[in-house]
Amino acid sequence: MRFYVIDGLDGSGKDTQAFKLKAYLSKDGRDVALRIHPGADNAFGRISKNSLMKKGQFWRLVATFFYGLDVVRSVLLYARGDRDVIFVRYTLACAYLPRFTIRPVYGVVSRLLPRSPNMFFLDVSPEEALRRITSRGDRVEMFETLPHLEKNRKRAMLILGSWKVVDGDRTPEEVFTQIVKNITP
């Protein structure tokens, strides 16, 4: 199995880049699975997504907990066999936890879940992320405000470690070029 992760703030272009990467990897007939978290195809993902539409610390923890279960479910279902798997959102969701828990929880999670040399963080400025979120016209999730985007970007930077950071403020084509250029075979 070849494993890829596309992560970043809301509005960073994760889904766009994941679909581009799936098309790119599928060109030569490779079997490519794409998992976007939280997923709509299971109860864990649906509970997480619904919780994101609410406000408050309780719902933040509910969203994060069920998000984690959704990711573990995806790993168990898709991380085997001879295929490529692309995960949109993965272990960097730890950045959404209370600050004092981020590093210890990330340390545990990143040891338990598979790692890859192809884990990309789309580093978009909070202002650009908010512009993109607003332009979608969808309901706004609890973390999709400028203060949350600023805070969560800083928190993600605390735990990036060996992730490959890509400038997410660029055009989708420029971002994708950087991803492909930095893929480790």
C-alpha positions as CSV (number, residue, x, y, z in Angstrom):
1,M,0.0,0.0,0.0
2,R,1.1,3.5,-0.8
3,F,-0.4,6.1,1.6
4,Y,-0.8,9.8,1.1
5,V,-2.3,12.5,3.4
6,I,-3.6,15.9,2.5
7,D,-4.3,18.0,5.5
8,G,-4.6,21.7,6.4
9,L,-7.0,24.3,7.7
10,D,-10.6,24.5,6.5
11,G,-10.5,26.3,3.2
12,S,-6.9,25.2,2.4
13,G,-7.9,23.2,-0.7
14,K,-7.6,19.7,0.7
15,D,-10.4,18.1,-1.2
16,T,-9.4,19.9,-4.4
17,Q,-5.8,18.6,-4.1
18,A,-6.9,15.1,-3.1
19,F,-9.1,14.7,-6.1
20,K,-6.3,15.9,-8.3
21,L,-3.9,13.5,-6.7
22,K,-6.3,10.6,-7.2
23,A,-6.6,11.4,-10.9
24,Y,-2.9,11.7,-11.2
25,L,-2.2,8.4,-9.4
26,S,-4.9,6.6,-11.3
27,K,-3.6,7.5,-14.7
28,D,-1.5,4.4,-15.0
29,G,-4.2,2.0,-13.8
30,R,-3.3,2.0,-10.1
31,D,-6.1,1.3,-7.6
32,V,-6.6,4.5,-5.6
33,A,-9.0,4.9,-2.7
34,L,-9.8,8.4,-1.4
35,R,-11.1,8.9,2.1
36,I,-12.3,12.4,3.2
37,H,-12.8,12.9,6.9
38,P,-15.2,13.3,8.5
39,G,-16.9,10.8,6.2
40,A,-20.6,10.8,5.4
41,D,-20.7,7.1,4.8
42,N,-20.6,6.1,8.5
43,A,-22.1,7.1,11.8
44,F,-18.7,8.3,13.3
45,G,-18.2,10.7,10.5
46,R,-21.8,11.9,10.5
47,I,-21.8,12.6,14.2
48,S,-18.5,14.5,13.9
49,K,-19.7,16.6,11.0
50,N,-23.0,17.4,12.7
51,S,-21.2,18.4,15.9
52,L,-19.1,20.8,13.9
53,M,-22.2,22.8,13.1
54,K,-22.8,23.5,16.8
55,K,-21.0,25.7,19.2
56,G,-19.1,25.2,22.5
57,Q,-16.4,23.1,24.1
58,F,-18.6,20.0,24.6
59,W,-19.4,19.8,20.8
60,R,-15.8,20.5,19.9
61,L,-14.7,17.5,22.0
62,V,-17.6,15.4,20.5
63,A,-16.6,16.4,17.0
64,T,-12.9,15.5,17.6
65,F,-13.7,12.2,19.3
66,F,-15.9,10.9,16.6
67,Y,-13.6,12.3,14.0
68,G,-10.8,10.1,15.5
69,L,-13.1,7.1,15.4
70,D,-13.8,7.8,11.7
71,V,-10.1,8.0,10.9
72,V,-9.4,4.7,12.8
73,R,-12.3,3.1,10.9
74,S,-10.8,4.2,7.6
75,V,-7.4,2.9,8.5
76,L,-8.8,-0.5,9.4
77,L,-10.8,-0.7,6.2
78,Y,-8.5,0.8,3.6
79,A,-4.9,0.5,4.9
80,R,-4.2,-2.9,3.5
81,G,-3.8,-4.5,0.1
82,D,-1.9,-3.3,-2.9
83,R,-3.5,0.1,-3.5
84,D,-2.9,3.7,-3.0
85,V,-4.9,5.4,-0.3
86,I,-5.3,9.2,0.0
87,F,-6.6,10.5,3.3
88,V,-8.0,14.0,3.6
89,R,-7.5,15.1,7.2
90,Y,-5.7,12.7,9.4
91,T,-3.7,13.2,12.7
92,L,-3.4,17.0,12.5
93,A,-7.0,17.2,13.9
94,C,-5.2,17.0,17.3
95,A,-4.6,20.8,16.7
96,Y,-8.3,21.3,17.4
97,L,-8.0,19.9,20.9
98,P,-7.5,22.0,24.0
99,R,-3.9,23.4,23.8
100,F,-2.4,21.5,26.7
101,T,-3.5,18.2,25.2
102,I,-2.3,18.7,21.6
103,R,1.3,17.4,21.8
104,P,0.7,14.5,24.1
105,V,-2.4,13.3,22.2
106,Y,-0.6,13.8,18.8
107,G,2.4,11.8,20.1
108,V,0.1,8.9,20.9
109,V,-2.0,9.1,17.8
110,S,1.0,9.4,15.5
111,R,2.6,6.3,17.0
112,L,-0.6,4.2,16.7
113,L,-1.7,5.2,13.2
114,P,0.3,4.5,10.0
115,R,2.8,7.2,8.9
116,S,3.9,8.0,5.4
117,P,6.7,10.0,3.8
118,N,3.8,11.6,1.7
119,M,2.0,13.6,4.4
120,F,1.3,17.1,3.1
121,F,0.1,20.1,5.0
122,L,-1.5,22.8,2.9
123,D,-0.4,26.0,4.7
124,V,-3.0,28.6,3.8
125,S,-3.1,32.0,5.5
126,P,-6.2,32.3,7.8
127,E,-7.4,35.3,5.8
128,E,-7.3,33.3,2.5
129,A,-8.9,30.3,4.1
130,L,-11.8,32.5,5.4
131,R,-12.2,34.1,1.9
132,R,-12.5,30.6,0.4
133,I,-14.9,29.3,3.1
134,T,-17.1,32.4,2.6
135,S,-17.1,32.0,-1.2
136,R,-18.5,28.5,-0.9
137,G,-21.8,29.8,0.5
138,D,-22.2,26.7,2.8
139,R,-23.1,26.8,6.5
140,V,-20.1,27.8,8.6
141,E,-18.7,25.2,11.0
142,M,-17.5,26.1,14.5
143,F,-13.8,26.3,13.4
144,E,-14.5,28.4,10.3
145,T,-14.0,31.9,11.8
146,L,-10.9,34.1,11.5
147,P,-9.9,33.7,15.2
148,H,-10.3,29.9,15.1
149,L,-8.4,29.7,11.8
150,E,-5.5,31.8,13.2
151,K,-5.4,29.7,16.4
152,N,-5.6,26.3,14.7
153,R,-2.9,27.2,12.2
154,K,-0.5,28.1,15.0
155,R,-1.5,24.9,16.9
156,A,-0.9,22.7,13.8
157,M,2.5,24.2,13.4
158,L,3.4,22.9,16.8
159,I,3.1,19.3,15.7
160,L,4.0,19.2,12.0
161,G,7.3,17.6,12.5
162,S,8.2,15.7,9.3
163,W,5.1,16.7,7.3
164,K,5.8,18.3,3.9
165,V,4.5,21.9,4.0
166,V,3.1,23.3,0.8
167,D,2.1,27.0,0.3
168,G,-1.7,26.7,0.1
169,D,-2.2,30.3,-0.8
170,R,-1.1,29.6,-4.4
171,T,-3.4,28.6,-7.2
172,P,-4.6,25.0,-7.2
173,E,-2.4,24.1,-10.1
174,E,0.7,25.6,-8.4
175,V,-0.1,23.7,-5.1
176,F,-0.6,20.4,-7.0
177,T,2.7,20.9,-8.8
178,Q,4.4,21.3,-5.4
179,I,2.7,18.1,-4.1
180,V,3.7,16.0,-7.1
181,K,7.3,17.4,-7.0
182,N,7.6,16.3,-3.3
183,I,6.1,12.8,-3.5
184,T,8.5,10.2,-2.2
185,P,8.1,7.0,-4.3
